[in-house]
Amino acid sequence: MATTPSGETWVGRAIDQYQVVSLVGVGGMGVVYRARDTKLYRDVALKVLPHEFAQDEERIVRSQREARLLASLNHPNIAAIYDLKDWQGNRCLVLEYVEGESLAERLRCGALPIREALGIGLQIASALEAAHRTGVVHRDIKPANIKVANDGRVKVLDFGLAKSVMTADSELGLSSVPTLVTQMLPGKILGTPAYMSPEQVRGESTDKRADIWAFGCVLYELVAGRQVFPGANIHEILACVLKSHPDWTVLPRETPSTVRNLLRRCLEKDPNLRLDDISVARIEIEAGIHQRTKPAEATSNKVIGSLAVLPFVNTGSPEMEYLSDGLTESIIFSLSQVPQLRVMSRSAVFRHKGRQNEAQKAGQELGVAAVLTGRVAQRHDALVISAELVDVENGWQLWGDQYRRKSADIFAIEEDIAREISEKLRLKLTRETNNSFSRRYTDNVEAYHLYLKGKFHWGKRTSEGLNRAIQYFRQAIEGDPTYALAYAGLAEGYVPLGIYCHRAPKDAFPKARSAAEKALEIDPGLSEALTVLASIKNVFDWDPAGGEKDARAAIALNTSYPRARQVLSECLSASGRPDEAVLEVKRALDLDPLSLHMNAAVALTCYSSRQYQESVEYALRSIELDPNFFPGYFYLGLAHDALGQHSEAVAALEKAVGLSSNSTLMLAALGSALAAWKKEDEARKVILELESLGRQKYVSQVFVAAIHAGLGENSAALDCLERAYEDRCAWLLRCLVSDPKLDVLRSEGRFRNILSRVGVLCG
């Protein structure tokens, strides 16, 4: 019969209420027995620590630490601790007994079926996630320490080597204790060589990334049926861990790309490049379980002509969110240059952010044939990017790969991904298209990252977001004064500040013009910059004809740029051509059907064209896409007001005021709706509030004029329009031409005089 290291056997003994039944196993860290708890009538595992532990105060402290660590881990995939006993000079832990077989036993018959392997891997990852969350690192993850219970539940055992990282340096997540040689049993290797991380082998400090390495070794073995780092003896194994790379060719063909990429990330020899959050592994495995890999015999020769690039997931720090969003947008732009390929716009796909595990469903909703998903992590000066392409019709993976590059190589990564996707979609690339993949607006990586941060905050469209975007665009320009796209971004940052009255027109639009002109000076073919100039000519110069010319030129430069058609529509509306305006804005919407701002633009254009019911419908569409989108409520309120639906108008505009953080434009629109509803006292209170706010903020006098007009105060309304003329308010021309709120003023001589001064012919 097997005995303890001290020569004793405990089988048949009673340790307090625990009756020892049989020996389970013997190892360097002690002996494990199966015992019966005679009080609670359950089987337990009794782990008897080596006899010399009782003679060593430091080891006693360590065993107590293990007990406390285990007691802190309450998780269904971690074997629980019930008690810590001192008995006749011995110390032992009373643990949950798991009936079943270890993974080491299961692996004697070779690899597990892929779904079973992933199911087990998912539970191991869940256990480690719980441990790491409480500051516990296992440091000896291996098949022998993982059991599969008879009910299929996985249990991670033996935290005997575990170390709490909740110390003074826990913010770094590092242990300062060298780990190659144990301080508990001198001369013994701490951990199992085939599953030890390179930093453990070298005796360096370790953290949770050592567990992630070992997890990768175990998952590889479950899938491949062999150890990732084999060797005939300990020295060969340790050398293999330090110098050899895994053989990826032995992974079964049906291994999902997400799992292949995960294994690569877990088994990075450099811990700074390695996956550093086991929760990401859990997410990746869940995705792999639901992913079907396209079998070789089912290869299709069809050409896939439409694609959606779902927002890449940021698996690093929250501060890097701009990078994953920016990379997504850059790849969308690159692929949109392929003539045969229809690529969904940024605004269409960003509402699907966070739905990487539902790629097929998202693709069906977007009406495309294929979907690209990806993940981005930055590790110091390195980028780790994984991507996969999924066929929407059947869920097959068409392509998948992982890129590990220095941050300075981000441009090359974008080019590689776009080129490989195009090849997998069986699209023939012209030389011109190939060149477009490598087109760069800057070679300055820092400037590029600043530009991406600017675009990230610009997309929020709030006053705070737009002002932060402007700061980042300016910093990008400081880094590269020839960066045309950054100048265009700066220009686009100022335009909505002027349109939504966050800044005075004479402040916002000249700055936008200057930036746009600089962008065109650097790159005369930049559609984005020309579109900004078209918008400025229309809303600030009151030159819709000049704006129309520039907008049509911008469309010619980039026929798939929806914003250019939107600005063309605005110019046509200001020129008194409502039917053409509606046609063009709907063409813009066709290019970007799920865009919040484009649906809102259609709502505004329909309102200006006096198609009020249709305006309501499009405003509601934008709100359905995002219930917190204040411009949607703004245009909905205007349309309801024009239809005489006063209570609905006020409700919508009150919502707009709240969501816009009390925007003066939204507040003035609410005041005009109250006046139209004959709520005179409330309307006058709004006027007084706007007068007070006007001392610190810009207030559109066009909308204040609408309040006075609704109250029957025509003279005061005309005074406001005169001030709007002096301010060069962005809303003046549009509202003079078509806004029904000003209809009561149209027979006034002063009104006709203002019309003529802004260049509108009176007839």
N, C-alpha and C positions, 0 to 999 in steps of 0.2 A: 504494500500500500504506500502511496506517495506520502511524503512527510513535508513539514515546513522546513525552511532553511535551517532552523535550529535543531532539526531531527525529530520533532514532535509530530504526531498526527492528532487532529481534533475530532475525527469522525467518531460519532457515538457519544461525545461529550455534551453536556448542557452548559451553556454560557448564559447565566441568568435565565431568561425565558426562552432562549434560543437553543433548540436541540439540533446539533450538527448532524446532517444526514449523509452528505457525500462530498468528495473533493471535486471541485470544478476545474481548477487550474493553478499552476505554480509559475511565478515569474520573479524577476529581480526586485519588483516592488512589493512582493508579499505573496500570500497564498489565499485563494478564494474558495470558500466552501458554500455548499447549499445547506441551509438550515431552516428549521420550522419554528415560527413564532408561536409559542404555545398559549400566549394570551390573546393574540388577535387572529390566530388560525390562518396564517398566510406564510408562504415560503419567502425567504429573504436570502440575499447573498451576504456572506460574512467574509470580509476581507481582513485577514490577519497580517499586520505589518511585521517586517522582520524583527526578531527578538531584540536585536541590538538597539532598536529604536527606543525601547524603554530605558536604556542606559544613557541616552544622548538627549540633552535638553533641547538642543536645536532641532533635532528630528521630531521631538514631541510637538514643538511649536509648528513644524511643517505639517504634521498630520492633522493638527487642529485647524490649520489653515485650509487644508483640503476639505475637511468636514464643513467649514464655514462656506467655502466656495460652492460646494455641492448643494448645501442647504439653500443658497441664494438662487439656485437655478431651478425654477419651477416651470418645467416645459414637458409636453408629452413625448418628445423625442430624446429626453435626457433621463437616464436612470436616476431615480430619486435616492436621497440619503434619509434613513430613519433614525439612526442613533450613532453615537461614538462611545465605545466601551473600553474600560481598563479592567483586565481580568488576569489575575495571577501573574502580574509582571508583563503582560502583553497588551498591546493596543490593537483594537480592530474597529472597522467601520461596518455598520449594518446598512445594507443597500437594498434597493429594489431588485428582486430576482426576475430576470427576463427569460422566459421559456421560449426557446427557439434556437436558431443556428447563427453563428457569426458569418460576416461576409467572407472571411478567410475560408470558412468551410464551404460556402456556396461557390466560391471562385475556383475550387478544386476541379469543377466540371467545366471551366472555361467561362467565356463572356456570358453575361445575362442578356435576354432579349432587350432591345433598346428601350421600350416603354417601361419595363420593369427597372432597368438600370436608372432611367431618369427619375422614376418615382422614388427610388431609394435615395438618389442624389438630392432630390428636392427636400426630403425629410432631414438628411444630414445638414444641408445648408440652413434649414430652419432652426435646427438645434444650435448650430454655431452662431447664427444670427442672435439668438437669445443670449448665449453665453457672452458674446462680444459686447452686446448692449449693456450687460452688467459689469463689463470690465474684466472678463475672464477669458484667458487664452488657454486652450487645451494642451497644445504642444506635443501630442502623441496620437494624432488622428491616423488610423490605419484600419484595414479590414478586420483585424482581430479584436479591435476595440469597438466594433459596431455590430450589433445584433439585430436580426430581423425576427420579431416575435411571431408566434403562431398566427396571430390575427393580422399580420402584415405590417404592423407598426415597427418603425426603425427606432432603436435606442442607442444613443452614444454612451459608451461606458468609460470608466477609468479616467477620472480627472486627476490621477495621482501626480501627474507632471504639470498640472495646471498652475498658472500664475496669475494673480490679479494685477491688472495694469492700472488700477485706480490709485495711483500714487501721485506724488508731487509733480511728476513729469507726465501725468496721464494725458495732458492736452496734446503731447507729441505722440501718444499711443505707443511708447517704447518701454521695453524693460532694459534696465541697465545691467542685468545679470548675464554673464556669458553662459551659453547653453550647451556647449559640446559635451563637457564632462559634468556629470551630476555632482552636486555637493551633498546629496543624500547617501549615495553609495559610491565612494571613490573608485575610479577606474571603470565605472559603467557608463556607457554612452546614453545620454539623456535623449530618449526618443528612439525611433526605429529607422535605421539608415536609409532604406529605400523610400521613406516618406518624409525625410528631413529636408528642410529648405537649405539652399546654399549658404545662407547666413548662419543657420544652425551648425552646419558642417564646419564652417570657418571659426566657430566660437564667438560670433559677433552677437550684439544685442538683437532681440527678436520682439515682434509684436504680433498682432492678429494676422498679419500677412503670412506668417509661418503656417498658421492653420489653413489659410486659403491655398497655399502651395500643396499641403498634404491632402486637402480636399480634392484638388485637381488631380493628384496622383491616384487617389481612390476612385474618382469618377472615370478617369482614363482606363483604369484596370477593369472596372465594371463593364465598360463599353467594349474595350478591346480584348479583354480576357488575358492580359499579360501585364506585368509590371512596366511602368513607364521608364524606370531606371534599373535595369537588371544587372546582375553581376554574380560571379562564382563565389566571391567572398566579400567581406565588409569593405576591404580596400578598393576593390573594383567598383562596388556600388557607390562609395563616396566619391570616387573619381568620376563616375558617370554623372552623378548629381551635379558636380561642379563644372564639367566640361562638355558633356554630351547633350544633344537636343532630342526631344521626343520624336519617335517615328510616327508621323501623322498618317502614313499610308495604311497602317493597320486598322484604323478606325473603320467600322462598317460603312458601306455606302449609304445606308439609311440614316446615318447620324445627322441630325439637323444642323444646319449651318450655325445657328445660334449657339449650339453646344460645342461645335468645333471652335468657334471664336472664343467661347468662354474658357475652354481648356487652354488655349494659347495664352489668354490673359492670366489665368491662374498659375501657369507654369513659366512665367517670366523669371529668369534667374535674377535679374535686378529687381529688388523689392520696390524700388521707386517707380518701375514700369508695371509692376504687378497689380492686378485687381486688389483694391484695398477695402472693399465693402462686400461682405458675403451676401448681403441682401440683394445685391445686383445679380449674383449667381442664382439665387432663388428665382428672381424675375426671369432671367434668361432661360432657365430650365423649364419654367412654366410655359414660356413661349415655345420652347422646343417640343414640349409634349403635345402642343396643339398644332405644331407645324408638320406638314407632310413634305418630304423631300421628293422632288420629281425623279422617278426612276429612269435609268438610261434608256430603256427600250421605249419610253413614252415621249422621247424628244420630239417636239413639234417644229415644223418648218414655217409656221405661220408668222407673218410680220405683225408685231404688236405696235399699234399706232398711237396709243394714248397712255399717259403715265401720270401718277401722282407721287410726289416726294413728300412723305409724311415728315413732320418736324423731327429732326434727330434728337434723341434723348441725351440730356446732359447727366452723366454719371459721376461728375466731379463735384466741386463746390458750387453752391448757388451763384456765386459771383461769375461763374463761367457760362451761365445760361445764354448770354449773348453769343457765345462761340458756336453752340449747337444750332441756335436759330440762324446765325449768319451763314454757317456752312450749308444749312438747308437752302437758304435763299440763293446762295452762290451756285449750288448744283442745279437748282431750278432754272436759273438764268442760263447756265451753260447748256443744259439740255434743250431749252426753248429755242436755241439757235439751230437745232436740227430741223430741216424743212419738213420732213415726213412725219414728225412726231408732235402730237398735241400734249402739252404739259400743263397741268393745272397750276393756277397762280398761287402765289404765297398766301393770299388771304383766304383762298378756298381751302387750302390744306391745314392752315394753322388752327382752325377750329377743331381739328382732329388730333391736336397735340395731346400726348399721353396715351394714345391708343395703339401703341406699337404691337400689342398682342392681338389686335383686331384688324390687322392689315387687310385681310380679304374683305371683311365687312365694310371697312372704310372705303376700299376701292369700289365696292358695289354702290355705295351711297354717292360716290363722286363720279361714277359712270366711266371709269377708266379700265383698261385692260391689264395693267400691271401697277404695282405699288413698290416703292423703294422705302425701306426703313433703315435706321442706323442709330448708333450710339457713339458718343464722344466723351473722352476723358482726357484731361491734361494732367500729366505727372511731371512736375517741375518744368523742364524745358522740352518735354516730349509729348506728342499727341498719340493717343491710341483710338483709332476709329474703326468700327465694324459696320458693315452694310450688307443688306441682302435684298434681293429683288424677287417679288412674289407674283405669280400669275393669278389674277383675280378670279378667273373662271373656275379653277379647280384647286387653288391653294398651293400648287407646286412651287417649290423654290427654283427660280431660274438661274440664280447666281448669288454668291455670297463671298465676302472676303474681309480681311482685316488688314489695317494699315498701321504701322508703327513708324513714325517719323519724328524728327525734330520739329518744334513749332514753326521754325523758319521754312519748313517744306509744305506748309498748308496749301499753297497754290498748286503744287504738284499733286497733292492728294486729291484736290477738287478735279483736276484734269484727268487723273487716272480713273476716278469713279465714273465721271461722265463718259469717258471713252469706253470703258468696259461695259457699262450699261448699254450704250448704243450698239456695241457688238453683240451683246446677248439678245437684244431686241431685233437683231438681224436687219439693222438699218445700214444702208450703204452710205458712208460718209464722204462727202465731197472734200476737196482740199480746203475750200473756204470754211466749211464747218469744222474741220480739224484745226484750222488756225484760230477759230473762235474759241475753242476750248482753252487755248493757251494765251488768250488775250488778257492782259493784266493792266489795271489802271494804276497800279503802284507795285514796286518791288520792295517797299518798306513794310515789313511784317507788322511792326508796332503800329504804323499808321493804319494798316488794314484792320487790325484788331480794334482800334479806336473807332474806325468807320462802322464796324459791325456793332459796337456798343451804341453808337449813334442811331443806327437803324432799329436796334432793339427798343430803345426808348421812344423813338419817333413813332413806332407802330402803336404805342399806347394812346397817342393823340390827346392826352390830357395836357393842361398847361405846364404842369411840372415835368411831364415826360418830354414834351417838345423842347423846353428850355434846357433840359439835361442833354437831349440829343444835339442841340446846337453846340453845347460845350464840347462834346466828344468830336463832332465834325470839325470844329475849330482846331482841336488838338491834333486831329489826323492831318489837317492842312499844315500845321506847324511842323509835323514830322516829315511831310512830303508836299512842298508848295506846288508841285505839278500834278497833284492827285485830283483829276477832273471830277471823278465820281463823288469825292468828299465835298467839293464845292457845290455839286448838284444836290447832295444831301442837305447841306447847309441852307441852300435856297428853298428846298421843299420844307425844311423845318420852320422857316419864317412864314410861309404862305398860310398854313392853317392858323397860326397865331393871329394873323391879320383877319382871316375870314371869320373866325369864331370870336373875334374882338378881345382876345387875350392881351393883345397889344394894339396901340393906335396904328392906323394905316400908314401914317407918315413915318412911323418907326419901322414897321415890319416889312413893307413892300420894297422900299429902296434897298434895304439890306438883302432881301431875296434877289432883287434884280442884279445887284453887284456880284453876288456869288454865282448866279446863273451865267452872267456874261463872262466871268472868269473861267467857268467850266467850259464854255464854248470856245473861248480863246485857246484853251489847251486842247480840246477835242471838239471840233466843229460838228461832228456827227453824233453828239450825245443827245438822244431823244429826250431824256429826263430833264435836261437843262433847258432845252427849247420849249418843252411843255410848260415849265415854270414861267418863262418869258411870255408865253401866250396868255397864261392866266393873269399875269400882272398887267399886261396891256388891256385886258378886258375889265378887270375889277378895279384897277387903280388909275390907269390912264384914260379909262372910258373910251377905249379904241377897240371895239369888238371886231372890226374888220381886220385890223392889224393882228389881233389875237387869233382870229380864224386862220389867217395866212400862216402864222407860226405853228399853230396846232396841226394844220394839214401837212406841213413840212415835217413835224415830229412823227406823225403817223407814217409818212413815207419812209422815214428812217427806221421805224420799228412798228410794223403793222400789228404786232401782238401786244403792244403796250396800251392797256385800257385807259390809263389816266389821260393820255393824249386825246382819246376820243371823248372822254368826259369833259375836258376843257373846251374842245371844239363845240360840244353841245351847249356849254355855258355861253360861248360867244354867239352862237346862233340864237339862243334864247334872248340875250341882250340886244340882238339885232332885230327882234320882233319877228322871228321865224320859228314859231313854236313847234310846228309839225316836224321840221327838219331837226330841231333840237331833241325832241323825243326819240326820233329814229336813231340819232347818233348815240345818245346815252344808252339806249337799249343794245346797240352794237357793242358798246363798252361793257355792258353787263354780260353779254354773251361770252366775252373773253374772260370774265371773272364773275361767274354766276353766284358764287357764295360769299362774295365780298360784302361786308357790312356797309362800307362807305359807298360802294357802287350801287347797292340797292337803295341807300339813302339818296344818292344823287339822282336816281330815277324818280324817287318820290318828290324831290324838290323840283325837278324839271317838269313833271306832270302838274305840280301845283302852279308853277309859273305859266304853264300852258293851259291852265284852268280845267285840267282833267282831274278834278278833286277826288273822285271815288277811286280812280286808279292810283292816285298819290297815297291814299290811305292804305291800299293793298301793298304797295311796295315798302311803305314805312313799317307796316306790320311784319313784313318779311325780314327786314333788318333787325327788328326787335326779337323775332323768333330765333334768329341766329345768335343774338346776344342780348338778353333781357336788361343788361346794364349799359347799353349803347345809347347815350343821351341824344345824339343827333336824330336817331330814329323817332324818339318821342317828340323832338322839336318839330320835325316835318309832319308827323302824325297830328300834332296839335294844330298846326297851321291849316292842314287839310280839313280837319273836323270843323274848325272855326269858319272856313269858307263855305262849308256845307250847312252852316247854321246849327251844328251840333255842339252847342256851347259847353255843356257840362263835360262831354267827352274831351273837348279841346282843352279846357282848364285842367282836367285830371292828367292829361298827357303832358302838358307844359309844366305842371307842378312836379311831375316825375323828372322831367328834363332839368329843372332847376336843381333838384336834389342830387341827381347823378352827376351834374356838371360842377358841383361845389359852388353853387350860387353864381353861375356865370351871368354877367350883366346882359348878355344877348338873350339868354333863356328867360331871364326875369322880365326884360322888356317885352318879349313875345307873350309871356303870361299876362302882363298888364294890358296888352291890346286885346287879348281874348276876354279878359274880365270886362273891359270897356264895351266890347261888342255884345256881351251878355247883359249889359246894363247894370253891372255891379260897380257903380260909379265910385263909391267910397273906397272899395278895395283897389280899384284901378288908380285912384289918386294917391293912395298909400304907396303903390308901386312907383309912381312918379317921384314922390318924395324920397323913397329909398334909393332910386337911381341917381337923384341929384346928390345925395350923400356919398354914394359909391363913386360917383364921377370925379370926386376930389382925389381919389387914389387910383381908379381904374378907368379904362376907356369904355365909353357907353355909346352904342350906335344910336345916333339921333334919328335915323330912319325909323327904327322901331318905337322910339319915344313919340315920333310924329304919328305913328299908327295908333298909339294910345289916345292922343289928343283928338285925332280924327274920329275915333270911336266914341269919344265923349262929345262930339259936335263942336270942338274948339278948333275950327279951321285955321284961324290966324296963328295960334300957337303951334299947330302942326306944320304950317309953312315956315315958321321961324326955325323949327327943328330941322326941316329939310335944307334950309339955308346953311345951318351949322354943319349938317352932314356933307354939304357941298364943300365947305371950307376944310372939313376934316378929310375929304376924299374917301368917305366911307365905302367899304367894299360892297355894301348892299344897295347903294343908292341907284345905280343904273338899272339893275334887275328890277328893283321895286318900282321905280318910276315907270318902267315899261309895262309891267304886268301885274303888280301886286293888287289884289282886289281891295285891300284895306285902305288904299289911297284913292279909290275910285271917286269918293266924295270930293276930292280936291281937283280933279282933272279939268273942270271948267274954270278954275281960278287962273287969273292972269299970271300971278306969281309962280304957280305950278308950271305953266307953259313956258315961262321964262327960264326956270331951272332946267326944264327938259331941253330947251335949245342950247343952254350953256354946256350941258354934258354931251351935246352932239346929236340929240334925238330930234328928227324932223317932226314938227307938229302938223297934223293934217286933220 
